Amino acid sequence: MDLKYFIDKDLSNQSIRRNLLDEIFVYFKLPLPHSRFSDLYYSAEITKGLLKKAYSKLSLNMNSDLFKIIENFRLVYPELNDIDLISIRTLSKYGSYPNKNIILNSSQYIINNGVPILINECRRSKHFSEVNNILKEEIRLLTSIMFCKHILNFNFVTNEFGYETFPRYIFSNFQKDYITDFICDYMKYFYFFSFNDSFYLRDKIPFMEDYKYDVIMEHDEEFIRKLFVKIDLNDDLLLRTCGYLIKAMMLWSFRNFTEEAIALTMFSIEGSLLLIQKKEGFAYNKIDLKKLNNIFQKNEKDNLSLNILEFIKEGYDNRTSIVHPYPIWGANWKPELSIEDFFEYCDTARLLINYYLTGEPIDWD
Protein backbone atom coordinates (compact mmCIF):
# COMPACT_ATOMS: atom_id res chain seq x y z
CA MET A 1 0.00 0.00 0.00
CA ASP A 2 1.49 3.34 -1.09
CA LEU A 3 0.06 6.22 0.92
CA LYS A 4 2.53 8.77 -0.43
CA TYR A 5 0.27 9.25 -3.45
CA PHE A 6 -2.42 10.80 -1.23
CA ILE A 7 -0.26 13.22 0.78
CA ASP A 8 -0.70 16.19 -1.55
CA LYS A 9 -4.14 15.29 -2.91
CA ASP A 10 -7.25 17.44 -2.49
CA LEU A 11 -8.99 15.82 0.48
CA SER A 12 -12.12 17.88 -0.09
CA ASN A 13 -12.72 15.65 -3.13
CA GLN A 14 -14.89 12.66 -2.12
CA SER A 15 -13.39 10.45 -4.85
CA ILE A 16 -9.92 10.98 -3.36
CA ARG A 17 -11.23 10.14 0.11
CA ARG A 18 -12.95 7.03 -1.23
CA ASN A 19 -9.78 5.75 -2.90
CA LEU A 20 -7.73 6.46 0.21
CA LEU A 21 -10.10 4.76 2.62
CA ASP A 22 -10.62 1.78 0.30
CA GLU A 23 -6.84 1.32 0.18
CA ILE A 24 -6.82 1.09 3.97
CA PHE A 25 -9.71 -1.41 4.04
CA VAL A 26 -8.12 -3.63 1.37
CA TYR A 27 -4.77 -3.57 3.19
CA PHE A 28 -6.40 -4.82 6.40
CA LYS A 29 -8.60 -7.30 4.48
CA LEU A 30 -11.75 -5.53 5.67
CA PRO A 31 -14.95 -5.39 3.59
CA LEU A 32 -15.56 -2.20 1.64
CA PRO A 33 -18.42 -0.03 2.94
CA HIS A 34 -21.94 -0.93 1.87
CA SER A 35 -23.17 1.30 -0.98
CA ARG A 36 -26.20 2.25 1.15
CA PHE A 37 -23.90 4.14 3.51
CA SER A 38 -21.17 5.32 1.11
CA ASP A 39 -22.00 9.02 1.46
CA LEU A 40 -21.37 8.80 5.20
CA TYR A 41 -18.29 6.57 5.11
CA TYR A 42 -16.55 8.78 2.58
CA SER A 43 -17.53 12.03 4.27
CA ALA A 44 -14.52 14.02 5.46
CA GLU A 45 -15.31 13.58 9.17
CA ILE A 46 -15.72 9.80 9.18
CA THR A 47 -12.84 9.21 6.76
CA LYS A 48 -10.57 11.28 9.02
CA GLY A 49 -11.74 9.35 12.10
CA LEU A 50 -11.09 5.96 10.50
CA LEU A 51 -7.64 7.05 9.31
CA LYS A 52 -6.75 8.12 12.85
CA LYS A 53 -7.83 4.70 14.09
CA ALA A 54 -5.77 2.92 11.41
CA TYR A 55 -2.68 4.91 12.41
CA SER A 56 -1.77 2.70 15.38
CA LYS A 57 -2.04 -0.50 13.33
CA LEU A 58 0.29 0.41 10.47
CA SER A 59 4.05 0.00 10.15
CA LEU A 60 6.38 2.86 11.04
CA ASN A 61 6.95 3.91 7.40
CA MET A 62 3.25 3.87 6.58
CA ASN A 63 2.51 5.73 9.79
CA SER A 64 4.78 8.56 8.69
CA ASP A 65 2.81 8.99 5.46
CA LEU A 66 -0.56 8.60 7.15
CA PHE A 67 0.40 11.17 9.79
CA LYS A 68 0.98 13.76 7.04
CA ILE A 69 -2.39 12.91 5.47
CA ILE A 70 -4.17 13.27 8.82
CA GLU A 71 -2.45 16.61 9.43
CA ASN A 72 -3.67 17.79 6.02
CA PHE A 73 -7.17 16.69 7.01
CA ARG A 74 -6.93 18.79 10.17
CA LEU A 75 -5.94 21.84 8.15
CA VAL A 76 -8.88 21.44 5.77
CA TYR A 77 -11.37 20.24 8.43
CA PRO A 78 -10.31 21.58 11.86
CA GLU A 79 -11.81 20.24 15.08
CA LEU A 80 -14.84 22.20 16.28
CA ASN A 81 -15.92 22.94 19.86
CA ASP A 82 -19.47 23.39 21.14
CA ILE A 83 -21.12 21.28 18.45
CA ASP A 84 -23.82 18.63 18.61
CA LEU A 85 -22.54 15.08 18.48
CA ILE A 86 -23.76 11.51 18.26
CA SER A 87 -21.79 9.27 20.61
CA ILE A 88 -21.47 5.50 20.65
CA ARG A 89 -20.09 3.43 23.51
CA THR A 90 -19.62 -0.31 23.70
CA LEU A 91 -20.42 -2.13 26.93
CA SER A 92 -18.26 -4.64 28.73
CA LYS A 93 -18.78 -8.38 29.09
CA TYR A 94 -18.60 -7.86 32.88
CA GLY A 95 -22.09 -6.36 33.05
CA SER A 96 -25.63 -7.72 32.67
CA TYR A 97 -28.02 -6.15 30.19
CA PRO A 98 -31.61 -6.01 28.87
CA ASN A 99 -32.35 -8.55 26.15
CA LYS A 100 -34.02 -6.04 23.81
CA ASN A 101 -33.41 -2.60 22.33
CA ILE A 102 -34.59 0.48 24.25
CA ILE A 103 -35.18 3.62 22.19
CA LEU A 104 -35.66 6.83 24.21
CA ASN A 105 -35.90 9.96 22.09
CA SER A 106 -32.27 11.15 21.88
CA SER A 107 -30.77 8.04 23.52
CA GLN A 108 -30.70 4.39 22.55
CA TYR A 109 -29.59 1.09 24.00
CA ILE A 110 -28.98 -1.28 21.08
CA ILE A 111 -27.88 -4.91 20.82
CA ASN A 112 -25.76 -5.03 17.67
CA ASN A 113 -24.77 -8.53 16.54
CA GLY A 114 -25.03 -9.71 20.12
CA VAL A 115 -22.96 -6.84 21.57
CA PRO A 116 -24.69 -4.06 23.59
CA ILE A 117 -23.95 -0.43 22.71
CA LEU A 118 -25.19 3.00 23.81
CA ILE A 119 -26.05 5.71 21.26
CA ASN A 120 -26.64 9.26 22.49
CA GLU A 121 -27.13 12.71 21.05
CA CYS A 122 -24.87 14.99 23.07
CA ARG A 123 -22.70 18.07 22.80
CA ARG A 124 -18.96 18.64 22.59
CA SER A 125 -17.94 21.53 24.79
CA LYS A 126 -14.63 23.26 25.35
CA HIS A 127 -15.44 22.88 29.05
CA PHE A 128 -14.68 19.16 29.30
CA SER A 129 -13.34 16.92 32.04
CA GLU A 130 -10.23 14.81 31.55
CA VAL A 131 -11.22 12.47 34.39
CA ASN A 132 -14.97 11.95 34.02
CA ASN A 133 -15.55 10.20 30.71
CA ILE A 134 -19.19 9.20 31.19
CA LEU A 135 -21.48 11.65 29.40
CA LYS A 136 -24.42 13.37 31.06
CA GLU A 137 -26.65 11.81 28.42
CA GLU A 138 -25.30 8.36 29.26
CA ILE A 139 -25.98 8.94 32.96
CA ARG A 140 -29.59 9.83 32.07
CA LEU A 141 -30.04 6.72 29.92
CA LEU A 142 -28.43 4.33 32.40
CA THR A 143 -30.30 5.84 35.35
CA SER A 144 -33.59 5.34 33.53
CA ILE A 145 -32.87 1.64 32.98
CA MET A 146 -30.90 0.65 36.08
CA PHE A 147 -33.02 2.57 38.59
CA CYS A 148 -36.39 1.41 37.29
CA LYS A 149 -38.25 0.36 40.46
CA HIS A 150 -39.13 -3.09 39.07
CA ILE A 151 -35.60 -3.95 37.87
CA LEU A 152 -32.83 -5.27 40.09
CA ASN A 153 -30.68 -7.31 37.73
CA PHE A 154 -29.10 -4.92 35.20
CA ASN A 155 -25.58 -3.58 35.61
CA PHE A 156 -24.06 -1.51 32.80
CA VAL A 157 -20.25 -1.63 32.65
CA THR A 158 -18.57 0.53 30.02
CA ASN A 159 -15.51 -0.38 27.98
CA GLU A 160 -12.69 2.05 28.65
CA PHE A 161 -11.71 2.45 24.99
CA GLY A 162 -14.95 1.50 23.29
CA TYR A 163 -16.07 5.07 22.63
CA GLU A 164 -16.60 7.16 19.48
CA THR A 165 -18.31 10.40 18.47
CA PHE A 166 -19.57 11.79 15.17
CA PRO A 167 -20.55 15.40 14.40
CA ARG A 168 -24.34 15.53 14.37
CA TYR A 169 -24.46 17.72 11.27
CA ILE A 170 -23.19 14.95 8.97
CA PHE A 171 -26.47 13.10 9.64
CA SER A 172 -28.71 16.12 9.06
CA ASN A 173 -30.22 14.71 5.84
CA PHE A 174 -30.92 11.25 7.24
CA GLN A 175 -33.73 9.70 9.27
CA LYS A 176 -33.10 8.32 12.77
CA ASP A 177 -33.53 4.67 11.71
CA TYR A 178 -30.98 5.14 8.93
CA ILE A 179 -28.49 6.67 11.37
CA THR A 180 -28.91 3.73 13.75
CA ASP A 181 -28.44 1.27 10.87
CA PHE A 182 -25.27 3.09 9.81
CA ILE A 183 -23.84 3.00 13.34
CA CYS A 184 -24.54 -0.74 13.59
CA ASP A 185 -22.79 -1.26 10.24
CA TYR A 186 -19.86 0.96 11.29
CA MET A 187 -19.20 -1.16 14.38
CA LYS A 188 -17.31 -3.82 12.38
CA TYR A 189 -14.61 -1.25 11.61
CA PHE A 190 -14.83 0.20 15.10
CA TYR A 191 -14.17 -3.18 16.73
CA PHE A 192 -11.26 -3.95 14.43
CA PHE A 193 -9.46 -0.66 14.96
CA SER A 194 -10.37 -0.01 18.60
CA PHE A 195 -9.67 -3.39 20.18
CA ASN A 196 -6.84 -5.93 20.25
CA ASP A 197 -4.26 -3.15 20.14
CA SER A 198 -1.39 -3.99 22.47
CA PHE A 199 0.06 -0.47 22.25
CA TYR A 200 -2.96 0.86 24.14
CA LEU A 201 -3.49 -2.31 26.20
CA ARG A 202 -7.05 -2.50 24.93
CA ASP A 203 -9.51 -5.30 25.52
CA LYS A 204 -9.96 -8.11 23.06
CA ILE A 205 -12.67 -7.74 20.43
CA PRO A 206 -15.99 -8.50 22.17
CA PHE A 207 -17.99 -11.56 21.17
CA MET A 208 -21.68 -12.07 21.72
CA GLU A 209 -21.20 -15.23 23.79
CA ASP A 210 -19.34 -13.15 26.39
CA TYR A 211 -22.46 -11.21 27.35
CA LYS A 212 -25.18 -11.88 29.90
CA TYR A 213 -28.72 -10.75 29.07
CA ASP A 214 -31.92 -10.81 31.08
CA VAL A 215 -35.58 -10.24 30.26
CA ILE A 216 -37.11 -6.77 30.33
CA MET A 217 -40.90 -6.52 30.60
CA GLU A 218 -43.27 -4.11 28.86
CA HIS A 219 -44.25 -2.38 32.13
CA ASP A 220 -40.53 -1.88 32.82
CA GLU A 221 -40.15 -0.06 29.52
CA GLU A 222 -43.03 2.26 30.39
CA PHE A 223 -41.44 3.19 33.71
CA ILE A 224 -38.02 3.66 32.05
CA ARG A 225 -39.55 6.20 29.67
CA LYS A 226 -41.16 7.98 32.62
CA LEU A 227 -37.82 8.25 34.45
CA PHE A 228 -35.97 9.38 31.33
CA VAL A 229 -38.06 12.51 30.78
CA LYS A 230 -37.76 13.45 34.47
CA ILE A 231 -33.96 13.63 34.45
CA ASP A 232 -32.73 17.18 33.93
CA LEU A 233 -29.29 17.33 32.29
CA ASN A 234 -28.75 20.71 33.98
CA ASP A 235 -29.23 19.25 37.47
CA ASP A 236 -25.62 18.58 38.42
CA LEU A 237 -26.53 17.28 41.89
CA LEU A 238 -28.87 14.70 40.37
CA LEU A 239 -26.32 13.64 37.76
CA ARG A 240 -23.54 13.21 40.32
CA THR A 241 -25.86 11.32 42.66
CA CYS A 242 -26.90 8.91 39.90
CA GLY A 243 -23.34 8.70 38.59
CA TYR A 244 -22.06 7.57 42.00
CA LEU A 245 -24.50 4.67 42.05
CA ILE A 246 -23.87 3.66 38.42
CA LYS A 247 -20.12 3.60 39.06
CA ALA A 248 -20.61 1.73 42.34
CA MET A 249 -22.39 -1.03 40.47
CA MET A 250 -19.64 -1.08 37.84
CA LEU A 251 -17.00 -1.44 40.56
CA TRP A 252 -18.99 -4.25 42.18
CA SER A 253 -18.26 -6.33 39.06
CA PHE A 254 -14.61 -6.36 40.16
CA ARG A 255 -14.45 -7.75 43.65
CA ASN A 256 -11.11 -6.11 44.44
CA PHE A 257 -13.08 -2.85 44.67
CA THR A 258 -15.95 -3.84 46.95
CA GLU A 259 -15.08 -1.26 49.64
CA GLU A 260 -14.90 1.46 47.02
CA ALA A 261 -18.23 0.34 45.58
CA ILE A 262 -19.87 0.54 49.02
CA ALA A 263 -18.36 4.01 49.57
CA LEU A 264 -19.89 5.22 46.30
CA THR A 265 -23.32 3.87 47.29
CA MET A 266 -23.07 5.94 50.47
CA PHE A 267 -22.13 9.04 48.45
CA SER A 268 -25.20 8.39 46.31
CA ILE A 269 -27.42 8.11 49.40
CA GLU A 270 -26.00 11.42 50.66
CA GLY A 271 -26.77 13.05 47.31
CA SER A 272 -30.25 11.54 47.36
CA LEU A 273 -31.00 13.06 50.75
CA LEU A 274 -29.87 16.46 49.47
CA LEU A 275 -32.14 16.01 46.44
CA ILE A 276 -35.10 15.31 48.73
CA GLN A 277 -34.34 18.47 50.72
CA LYS A 278 -34.29 20.31 47.40
CA LYS A 279 -37.58 18.70 46.34
CA GLU A 280 -39.21 19.95 49.55
CA GLY A 281 -37.94 23.49 49.04
CA PHE A 282 -35.16 23.46 51.67
CA ALA A 283 -31.47 24.34 51.35
CA TYR A 284 -29.52 21.44 49.88
CA ASN A 285 -25.87 22.38 50.34
CA LYS A 286 -25.57 20.09 53.38
CA ILE A 287 -27.54 17.37 55.16
CA ASP A 288 -30.11 18.69 57.64
CA LEU A 289 -31.27 15.74 59.76
CA LYS A 290 -33.99 17.72 61.52
CA LYS A 291 -35.60 18.76 58.25
CA LEU A 292 -35.15 15.27 56.80
CA ASN A 293 -36.86 13.77 59.85
CA ASN A 294 -39.87 16.07 59.26
CA ILE A 295 -39.90 15.27 55.52
CA PHE A 296 -39.85 11.52 56.12
CA GLN A 297 -42.59 11.78 58.77
CA LYS A 298 -44.78 13.81 56.41
CA ASN A 299 -44.29 11.31 53.57
CA GLU A 300 -44.78 8.15 55.61
CA LYS A 301 -47.71 7.21 53.38
CA ASP A 302 -45.33 7.15 50.38
CA ASN A 303 -43.07 4.57 52.03
CA LEU A 304 -40.45 7.24 52.70
CA SER A 305 -40.50 5.96 56.25
CA LEU A 306 -38.44 6.90 59.26
CA ASN A 307 -37.07 3.34 59.22
CA ILE A 308 -35.15 4.24 56.07
CA LEU A 309 -33.68 7.35 57.66
CA GLU A 310 -32.65 5.38 60.76
CA PHE A 311 -31.05 2.73 58.54
CA ILE A 312 -29.05 5.46 56.77
CA LYS A 313 -27.90 6.96 60.09
CA GLU A 314 -26.72 3.55 61.25
CA GLY A 315 -24.76 3.11 58.06
CA TYR A 316 -22.97 6.43 58.38
CA ASP A 317 -20.27 4.91 60.60
CA ASN A 318 -19.51 2.45 57.81
CA ARG A 319 -19.09 5.36 55.42
CA THR A 320 -16.73 7.09 57.83
CA SER A 321 -14.68 3.91 58.33
CA ILE A 322 -13.94 3.47 54.63
CA VAL A 323 -13.70 7.10 53.53
CA HIS A 324 -11.46 8.44 56.33
CA PRO A 325 -8.12 6.74 57.03
CA TYR A 326 -8.27 7.57 60.74
CA PRO A 327 -11.77 8.19 62.13
CA ILE A 328 -12.25 9.16 65.77
CA TRP A 329 -12.43 5.49 66.84
CA GLY A 330 -9.15 4.71 65.10
CA ALA A 331 -7.99 3.16 61.82
CA ASN A 332 -9.33 -0.25 60.87
CA TRP A 333 -7.80 -2.32 58.09
CA LYS A 334 -10.98 -4.39 57.81
CA PRO A 335 -14.10 -2.27 58.45
CA GLU A 336 -17.19 -4.18 59.53
CA LEU A 337 -18.85 -4.50 56.15
CA SER A 338 -20.72 -7.28 54.38
CA ILE A 339 -21.97 -8.06 50.89
CA GLU A 340 -25.50 -7.35 52.12
CA ASP A 341 -24.45 -3.80 52.97
CA PHE A 342 -23.78 -3.07 49.31
CA PHE A 343 -27.13 -4.35 48.11
CA GLU A 344 -29.07 -2.67 50.91
CA TYR A 345 -27.36 0.68 50.29
CA CYS A 346 -27.96 0.32 46.54
CA ASP A 347 -31.65 -0.37 47.12
CA THR A 348 -31.88 2.64 49.46
CA ALA A 349 -30.24 4.99 46.95
CA ARG A 350 -32.48 3.70 44.13
CA LEU A 351 -35.57 4.19 46.30
CA LEU A 352 -34.63 7.76 47.19
CA ILE A 353 -33.70 8.71 43.62
CA ASN A 354 -36.96 7.24 42.34
CA TYR A 355 -38.88 9.19 44.95
CA TYR A 356 -37.13 12.43 44.01
CA LEU A 357 -37.85 11.92 40.29
CA THR A 358 -41.41 10.60 40.39
CA GLY A 359 -42.80 11.21 43.89
CA GLU A 360 -44.28 7.72 43.69
CA PRO A 361 -44.29 5.21 46.55
CA ILE A 362 -41.79 2.36 46.35
CA ASP A 363 -42.17 -0.84 48.31
CA TRP A 364 -39.61 -1.20 51.09
CA ASP A 365 -39.16 -4.54 52.77
C-alpha positions in Angstrom: 0.0 0.0 0.0 1.5 3.3 -1.1 0.1 6.2 0.9 2.5 8.8 -0.4 0.3 9.2 -3.5 -2.4 10.8 -1.2 -0.3 13.2 0.8 -0.7 16.2 -1.6 -4.1 15.3 -2.9 -7.3 17.4 -2.5 -9.0 15.8 0.5 -12.1 17.9 -0.1 -12.7 15.6 -3.1 -14.9 12.7 -2.1 -13.4 10.4 -4.8 -9.9 11.0 -3.4 -11.2 10.1 0.1 -13.0 7.0 -1.2 -9.8 5.7 -2.9 -7.7 6.5 0.2 -10.1 4.8 2.6 -10.6 1.8 0.3 -6.8 1.3 0.2 -6.8 1.1 4.0 -9.7 -1.4 4.0 -8.1 -3.6 1.4 -4.8 -3.6 3.2 -6.4 -4.8 6.4 -8.6 -7.3 4.5 -11.8 -5.5 5.7 -14.9 -5.4 3.6 -15.6 -2.2 1.6 -18.4 0.0 2.9 -21.9 -0.9 1.9 -23.2 1.3 -1.0 -26.2 2.3 1.1 -23.9 4.1 3.5 -21.2 5.3 1.1 -22.0 9.0 1.5 -21.4 8.8 5.2 -18.3 6.6 5.1 -16.5 8.8 2.6 -17.5 12.0 4.3 -14.5 14.0 5.5 -15.3 13.6 9.2 -15.7 9.8 9.2 -12.8 9.2 6.8 -10.6 11.3 9.0 -11.7 9.4 12.1 -11.1 6.0 10.5 -7.6 7.1 9.3 -6.8 8.1 12.9 -7.8 4.7 14.1 -5.8 2.9 11.4 -2.7 4.9 12.4 -1.8 2.7 15.4 -2.0 -0.5 13.3 0.3 0.4 10.5 4.0 0.0 10.1 6.4 2.9 11.0 6.9 3.9 7.4 3.2 3.9 6.6 2.5 5.7 9.8 4.8 8.6 8.7 2.8 9.0 5.5 -0.6 8.6 7.1 0.4 11.2 9.8 1.0 13.8 7.0 -2.4 12.9 5.5 -4.2 13.3 8.8 -2.5 16.6 9.4 -3.7 17.8 6.0 -7.2 16.7 7.0 -6.9 18.8 10.2 -5.9 21.8 8.1 -8.9 21.4 5.8 -11.4 20.2 8.4 -10.3 21.6 11.9 -11.8 20.2 15.1 -14.8 22.2 16.3 -15.9 22.9 19.9 -19.5 23.4 21.1 -21.1 21.3 18.4 -23.8 18.6 18.6 -22.5 15.1 18.5 -23.8 11.5 18.3 -21.8 9.3 20.6 -21.5 5.5 20.7 -20.1 3.4 23.5 -19.6 -0.3 23.7 -20.4 -2.1 26.9 -18.3 -4.6 28.7 -18.8 -8.4 29.1 -18.6 -7.9 32.9 -22.1 -6.4 33.1 -25.6 -7.7 32.7 -28.0 -6.2 30.2 -31.6 -6.0 28.9 -32.3 -8.5 26.1 -34.0 -6.0 23.8 -33.4 -2.6 22.3 -34.6 0.5 24.2 -35.2 3.6 22.2 -35.7 6.8 24.2 -35.9 10.0 22.1 -32.3 11.1 21.9 -30.8 8.0 23.5 -30.7 4.4 22.5 -29.6 1.1 24.0 -29.0 -1.3 21.1 -27.9 -4.9 20.8 -25.8 -5.0 17.7 -24.8 -8.5 16.5 -25.0 -9.7 20.1 -23.0 -6.8 21.6 -24.7 -4.1 23.6 -23.9 -0.4 22.7 -25.2 3.0 23.8 -26.0 5.7 21.3 -26.6 9.3 22.5 -27.1 12.7 21.1 -24.9 15.0 23.1 -22.7 18.1 22.8 -19.0 18.6 22.6 -17.9 21.5 24.8 -14.6 23.3 25.3 -15.4 22.9 29.1 -14.7 19.2 29.3 -13.3 16.9 32.0 -10.2 14.8 31.6 -11.2 12.5 34.4 -15.0 11.9 34.0 -15.5 10.2 30.7 -19.2 9.2 31.2 -21.5 11.7 29.4 -24.4 13.4 31.1 -26.7 11.8 28.4 -25.3 8.4 29.3 -26.0 8.9 33.0 -29.6 9.8 32.1 -30.0 6.7 29.9 -28.4 4.3 32.4 -30.3 5.8 35.4 -33.6 5.3 33.5 -32.9 1.6 33.0 -30.9 0.7 36.1 -33.0 2.6 38.6 -36.4 1.4 37.3 -38.2 0.4 40.5 -39.1 -3.1 39.1 -35.6 -3.9 37.9 -32.8 -5.3 40.1 -30.7 -7.3 37.7 -29.1 -4.9 35.2 -25.6 -3.6 35.6 -24.1 -1.5 32.8 -20.3 -1.6 32.6 -18.6 0.5 30.0 -15.5 -0.4 28.0 -12.7 2.0 28.6 -11.7 2.5 25.0 -15.0 1.5 23.3 -16.1 5.1 22.6 -16.6 7.2 19.5 -18.3 10.4 18.5 -19.6 11.8 15.2 -20.6 15.4 14.4 -24.3 15.5 14.4 -24.5 17.7 11.3 -23.2 14.9 9.0 -26.5 13.1 9.6 -28.7 16.1 9.1 -30.2 14.7 5.8 -30.9 11.3 7.2 -33.7 9.7 9.3 -33.1 8.3 12.8 -33.5 4.7 11.7 -31.0 5.1 8.9 -28.5 6.7 11.4 -28.9 3.7 13.8 -28.4 1.3 10.9 -25.3 3.1 9.8 -23.8 3.0 13.3 -24.5 -0.7 13.6 -22.8 -1.3 10.2 -19.9 1.0 11.3 -19.2 -1.2 14.4 -17.3 -3.8 12.4 -14.6 -1.2 11.6 -14.8 0.2 15.1 -14.2 -3.2 16.7 -11.3 -3.9 14.4 -9.5 -0.7 15.0 -10.4 0.0 18.6 -9.7 -3.4 20.2 -6.8 -5.9 20.2 -4.3 -3.1 20.1 -1.4 -4.0 22.5 0.1 -0.5 22.3 -3.0 0.9 24.1 -3.5 -2.3 26.2 -7.0 -2.5 24.9 -9.5 -5.3 25.5 -10.0 -8.1 23.1 -12.7 -7.7 20.4 -16.0 -8.5 22.2 -18.0 -11.6 21.2 -21.7 -12.1 21.7 -21.2 -15.2 23.8 -19.3 -13.2 26.4 -22.5 -11.2 27.4 -25.2 -11.9 29.9 -28.7 -10.8 29.1 -31.9 -10.8 31.1 -35.6 -10.2 30.3 -37.1 -6.8 30.3 -40.9 -6.5 30.6 -43.3 -4.1 28.9 -44.2 -2.4 32.1 -40.5 -1.9 32.8 -40.1 -0.1 29.5 -43.0 2.3 30.4 -41.4 3.2 33.7 -38.0 3.7 32.1 -39.5 6.2 29.7 -41.2 8.0 32.6 -37.8 8.3 34.4 -36.0 9.4 31.3 -38.1 12.5 30.8 -37.8 13.4 34.5 -34.0 13.6 34.5 -32.7 17.2 33.9 -29.3 17.3 32.3 -28.7 20.7 34.0 -29.2 19.3 37.5 -25.6 18.6 38.4 -26.5 17.3 41.9 -28.9 14.7 40.4 -26.3 13.6 37.8 -23.5 13.2 40.3 -25.9 11.3 42.7 -26.9 8.9 39.9 -23.3 8.7 38.6 -22.1 7.6 42.0 -24.5 4.7 42.1 -23.9 3.7 38.4 -20.1 3.6 39.1 -20.6 1.7 42.3 -22.4 -1.0 40.5 -19.6 -1.1 37.8 -17.0 -1.4 40.6 -19.0 -4.3 42.2 -18.3 -6.3 39.1 -14.6 -6.4 40.2 -14.5 -7.8 43.7 -11.1 -6.1 44.4 -13.1 -2.9 44.7 -16.0 -3.8 47.0 -15.1 -1.3 49.6 -14.9 1.5 47.0 -18.2 0.3 45.6 -19.9 0.5 49.0 -18.4 4.0 49.6 -19.9 5.2 46.3 -23.3 3.9 47.3 -23.1 5.9 50.5 -22.1 9.0 48.5 -25.2 8.4 46.3 -27.4 8.1 49.4 -26.0 11.4 50.7 -26.8 13.0 47.3 -30.3 11.5 47.4 -31.0 13.1 50.7 -29.9 16.5 49.5 -32.1 16.0 46.4 -35.1 15.3 48.7 -34.3 18.5 50.7 -34.3 20.3 47.4 -37.6 18.7 46.3 -39.2 20.0 49.5 -37.9 23.5 49.0 -35.2 23.5 51.7 -31.5 24.3 51.4 -29.5 21.4 49.9 -25.9 22.4 50.3 -25.6 20.1 53.4 -27.5 17.4 55.2 -30.1 18.7 57.6 -31.3 15.7 59.8 -34.0 17.7 61.5 -35.6 18.8 58.3 -35.2 15.3 56.8 -36.9 13.8 59.8 -39.9 16.1 59.3 -39.9 15.3 55.5 -39.9 11.5 56.1 -42.6 11.8 58.8 -44.8 13.8 56.4 -44.3 11.3 53.6 -44.8 8.1 55.6 -47.7 7.2 53.4 -45.3 7.1 50.4 -43.1 4.6 52.0 -40.4 7.2 52.7 -40.5 6.0 56.2 -38.4 6.9 59.3 -37.1 3.3 59.2 -35.1 4.2 56.1 -33.7 7.4 57.7 -32.7 5.4 60.8 -31.0 2.7 58.5 -29.0 5.5 56.8 -27.9 7.0 60.1 -26.7 3.5 61.3 -24.8 3.1 58.1 -23.0 6.4 58.4 -20.3 4.9 60.6 -19.5 2.4 57.8 -19.1 5.4 55.4 -16.7 7.1 57.8 -14.7 3.9 58.3 -13.9 3.5 54.6 -13.7 7.1 53.5 -11.5 8.4 56.3 -8.1 6.7 57.0 -8.3 7.6 60.7 -11.8 8.2 62.1 -12.3 9.2 65.8 -12.4 5.5 66.8 -9.1 4.7 65.1 -8.0 3.2 61.8 -9.3 -0.2 60.9 -7.8 -2.3 58.1 -11.0 -4.4 57.8 -14.1 -2.3 58.4 -17.2 -4.2 59.5 -18.9 -4.5 56.1 -20.7 -7.3 54.4 -22.0 -8.1 50.9 -25.5 -7.4 52.1 -24.5 -3.8 53.0 -23.8 -3.1 49.3 -27.1 -4.3 48.1 -29.1 -2.7 50.9 -27.4 0.7 50.3 -28.0 0.3 46.5 -31.7 -0.4 47.1 -31.9 2.6 49.5 -30.2 5.0 46.9 -32.5 3.7 44.1 -35.6 4.2 46.3 -34.6 7.8 47.2 -33.7 8.7 43.6 -37.0 7.2 42.3 -38.9 9.2 45.0 -37.1 12.4 44.0 -37.8 11.9 40.3 -41.4 10.6 40.4 -42.8 11.2 43.9 -44.3 7.7 43.7 -44.3 5.2 46.6 -41.8 2.4 46.3 -42.2 -0.8 48.3 -39.6 -1.2 51.1 -39.2 -4.5 52.8 
